[in-house]
Amino acid sequence: MTAISERENAMRRLRMGMIGGGPGAFIGPVHRYAAEMDREIELVAGVFSSDAARSAAAGESYRIDAARAYPSLEAMFAGEAAREDGIDFVSIVTPNHNHLPSARAALAAGFPVMTDKPLTATLAEAHELAGLVAAAGLPFGVTYTYSGYPLVREARARIAAGAIGTIRKVVVEYPQGWLAGEAVGKQAEWRVDPAKAGLGGCIGDIGVHAFQLAEFVTGLRVTEMFADLGSVVPGRLLDDDCSILLRFNNRARGVLLASQIEVGELNGLRIRAYGDKGGIKWKQEEPNTLTIAHLDGTCTLIRAGTEALGPDAASRTRTPGGHPEGYLEAFANLYRDFAALVRGEAAPLLPNIADGVRGMTFIDTAVSASRANAGWVKLDA
């Protein structure tokens, strides 16, 4: 990749190449919409499938030049390197087992990487990738989507400023019900297949989101955990229901619940943190309100798009109060952060390679401890 000149850096959109996101994919179009929302980035190329015909079909659906819907990673990196208008970075939106090989190839070709979570399929792969990122010295981001919500960033800032005092208890839940029965369809099938999903099922798909959210919002680190993971649906090889007790580095206690077999639940991620001066709560299905409870029994409601927001949240809010923003906008905030990073600017709230490894450490520890009935175990730093 050639260096972006100062003038180019100020004027043009960054060019993205996508790996994955072929026909039938859910997350590929989401990445495309989010990346292009603020006109910082445009999708111009990709290897959308390991099948050349399907990759071409996806390229047509994304309305990109047919010559830039490539049949392989090697073809894309060679083809884009030969162009004056070649890609600036790649976004990896494949099932988990392809994250490491795709990122390895991109970094070796000199391209920054934005990858979906979890970082990799296994913890060993995560450590290998961390070494590759360090050696390459290139921007690297992980799409822990919920850290892009303005009111999640507001909760983080208010907790850091002492709004609820010293945290004593953290409760984070991520209930879904879509895998309560047989896993049918492309999106369901790979998530219950150890060869594609990796070590964890529900814990790797949504439990790691809950874990990252708990640490991101509170500023605390989990030091110990007691994990009970179950494969509830008969014949399922990976966990689909998770209950985990947590201990944090300030001696606070916590609970993490993640499930994909809770019938009637859609995408009910929510977090509550309780301190010695108050409590704070946020939920993803009503993302534009943050509630802070006080010792005297009163509550303060913080609304998105209002003057109550601090700089981190305000800078990532696009519409006035009362105009709902949600999942796509939160995703877009991560891509705006990543674009800043590629342009050589700071993006301190963008989840990075260390956050990705941290998530894989959580997954590996939870799965291993639950299988061994190990009780309380340490979570390595």
N, C-alpha and C positions, 0 to 999 in steps of 0.2 A: 504494500500500500504506500502510495506517495504521500508525503506530508501535505497537509492542508495549508495553503498560504493564508496570510493574515486577512487579505481581502476576501478570498473564498470562504474562509472561516466565518466572516461576518455576513456574507450575502447568500450563500447557497444552502439548500437542504442537504443533509447527510443522506447518502445512498445505502440502503439496507439490502442485504442478501438473507433470505430465509432458508433454514434447513428444517424440513418437515412442513406440516400444514397442508398436506395434500387433500384430495377429494374425501369428504366425509369427516374431516377434522373439525373439532370445535375451537381449539385454542389458536390455530393459525390465523383465521380471520380476526380474532380478538387482538392478537399482537399487531396485525396490520392496521386495524382501525386505531388502536391506541398509539402506535408509533407515528401515524400520520395526522393525528388530531390537531397538533399545534403547529403543523407545517415546518417542523424542525427536521423531519425525516421523510423519505419516500421509499417504498418498496420497489426495487428495480430488477431484482434477480432472485433466483432460488433453485435449490434442489428440493422440490416439494414432496418427492416420493422416491423410493429406491427403484421403482418401476418407471422407465423413461416415458411411457405413454401417459401414465397418471401425472407425472411431473409436468408434462406439457399441457395436460388438461387443466391442472391447477394454475399454471402460468396464464392460460387464457382467461380463467375465471378472475384472476387478480388484475387482468388488463395490462400485463407487462409485455415487453418485446418477446416474441416467440423464441428468438435466438438466445434469450437469457433465462429460459426455463430449462435448466441443465439436467442431464441424466445421472450425474455423479458429482461428488465433492471435488474430485480432481479436475473435472471439466470446468466447474464453476470457478475455482480458484485460478486456474490457468487462463480461462477466458476473460475473467474480470481484471486480472493483472495486466493483460495486454491492451486494455481499453483506457483511454484518457478519462472517461467518465465511469471508471470501475467503482465497485462498492467500497464503502468506508468501514463497514463492520458487518457481522453476521448475527442473526438471532436464531437460537436453537429452540424449536418447538416440537420436538419429537418425543416419543415415549422415552422413559428414563434410561434404558439400556444403550441408547444412541447418544446420550449427552457427552460422555467422555470422548469417544472417537471423533465426534463432530467438532468438539471444542479443541481437541488435540490438533486436528487437521487445520482448523482456522488459525489457531495461534502460530502454528508452524509456517503458515502462509503469510503471517504478519497482520492478521485482522483482529481488532478488538471483538469481544464476544458478550452478548447478552443471552442468558439461558434461562429456560423455565426451571422451576423447582420441581422436585428436590434436585440438588446439584448433580448427583450421579445415581447409579443403581446400588452402589455399595460404598462403605466407608473407605476401603482401600482405594477405590477409584477416585474418591474425593481428595484424598491426600496426594495421589498422583497428579490430579488436575491442579491442585494448589501449587505444587512444584513447577508445573508447566507455566502457570500464570506468573509466578514470581520470576522465572527465567525469561519470559517474553517481555515483561514490563509493559504490558498493554492494558488498556481499560477493560474491566470485566464486571458485569452486573448480573444479579439473580432476581427474577421477578417474583418476589414475595409481595403479591399484589396489594395486600391490605395495608401495608406500610405506606402506600401512596395516598390513602384517603386523607383529606385535609383534617378531619376531626380526630383521626388517629394521631396525626402529628401534633394536633392541639393538645390532646390528652397527654402525650409524651412531654410536651413543653411545660404544661401546668404541673404535672407530677414533679418534674425536675426543679420547678420553681417553688415547690413545697406546698402546693394547693391542698393536698390531703395529708400532709405530714409524713411521718415514717410509715412505710407500707407494712402491714401485718398479714394481709391475706390477699391472694390473687385467685380468681376463678375465671377460667377461659374454656369456652365450649364451642364445638363445631359439629352440630348435628345435621345429617342428611339422611334421606330415606331411599334414594334412587337405586341402591344395590341390595334392597331387602329381599328381592327375589333372584331369579336367574339373571346372570350378567349377559345381556343381549345387546348386540351392536358393537361397533368398533370402539367407541369410547369406554364402554364397560369392560369389554373382553380383555384389553391389554392391561387394565388396572388390576385384574385378578390373576394375571399370568406372571409367575415369578421370573420367567425368562425375559420379560419386558419391563415389569414394574420394579424388579429388584427385591430386596430383602423385606420391604414393608408394603402392606396394602393400604388400608385406611390411614395408618400412621404416617406413611410416606406421601399420601395424596393430600390429606387435609390436616392430619394431626401435626405435621411439621409447620403448617401455616399458623396453627394455634400456638405452638411453642414459640415461633419467631415473634408473633404478635405480643405474647406475654413479656418477653424480654425487651422488645423494642419499646413498648409503651411504658413499662415500669423503670427501665434502666437497670434492672437487677439481672443477676445470672443464676440459673438453676444449678445447684451444686449436688443435689441428691434426688433420686426418684424411686418410686415404688410402682411398677408397671404391671397391669393386668390386661393383656391383649387377647381377644378371642376371634376365632373364625366361626361365626354364628351360623351362616348359611351352610347346610350340609354339603360336603365335598369341596368346599372352598379351601384353597391352599394358603392364602394370605389372610391376615387379620382384616376384619370388617367392623370391629367394635373395640374401643380403647378407653380404659379408665386408668388415670395416672395421678398419684399423689406427688407433690413437688415440695422441695425445700430450697429456699433462695439464700443468696450469700449474705443477706442481712438478717437471717433467721426467720423471715416470713415463711408461712406455709402457703401451699397452693393446690389447686385441683385442675387437671386438664382432662376434659371429656371430648372424645371424637368418635363419631359413629356414622356409618353409611347404611344402617339397617333400621333407623328410626322412622317408621312409616308416617308420612304426613309432613316430615321436615323437608325443607328445600335447601337453603344455604344459610343456616342460622348461626353463623359465627358471631360470638359476643364475648366481651371481656368486662370483668368487674375487678376493681382494685380498691382495697379498704385500708386506710391509714389511721393514725391516732387523732387526726383532725377532720377526717371526712372520707367520702368514698366517691368513686368515679366509674361511670359505666357507658359503654358504647356497643351498638349491635349493627351488623353489616346490613341487615334487611331494613333498617331505618338509619342510614348512615349520616344523615345531615343534622343529627341532634346528639349532643354530648351532655350527660347529666352529672352534675357534681352535687353530692349531698353533704350537708354540714351538721355539726354536732347539735345545733339548736333545733334540728328538725326541718329546716328549710332546704330548698334545693335551688340550684342555679342551672338554667338551661342555656347551653351555648349552641347557637344555630350557625350553620354554614352560610357563608356569604354576607356576614354581618361585621360590624366594626369591633365586635368582641374578640375576633381572632387575632392571634399573634402572627409574627412575620412568616414563620414556616407554613402555617396553614393558609394564611391569606394569599401567599404567593402561588399556591397551588389550587386556588378556587377560581372558577371561570365565570360564574354567573352571580347575580345579586341574590340575597336571601329569599327563600321561598321558591327558587327554581332548582329542583332536585338535581344533584350530581351523584354519580354512583360508580359502578364497577369499571366501566370503560374509562372514565375520567381518572380514576385512581391508577389504572394501568398506564394511562397516558402520562401521569406524573412521573412514573418510574422511567419512561422513555425520555421525558424532558430532562430528567436528572442524568440519564446516560448520555444524551446528546451533549450536555454540558461537559461531561467527563471526556468524551471523545474530542471536544474542542479545546481541551486543556484547562477547563475551569473546575472548580470544586463542586462536589456533589456528596456532602457528608451523610445524607440520609438514605442514599441508594444502597440497598443490600449488596454486599460484595463477596469475594471468594471466601473470606473468613466466615461470613454469615452462612454461606453455603455449606462449608465444612462443619460448622457448628450444628446445623440442621441434620446433616448426615450422622454426626456423632450421637445426637438425640435419638434418631431412628434406630441406629445399630444398638445402642444401649438398651432402649426400651424393648426391642424384639428379643435380644439375647437374655435380658433379665426376666422377661415374662416366660419365655420358654423354659428357663431353668428354675422357675419359682424362687428367684434369688432374694426376694424382698427388697429392702432398701439397698440401693447401689449408688456409687459415686458417678457423677457425670463429669468426664474429663473436661478441663478447660479448653 
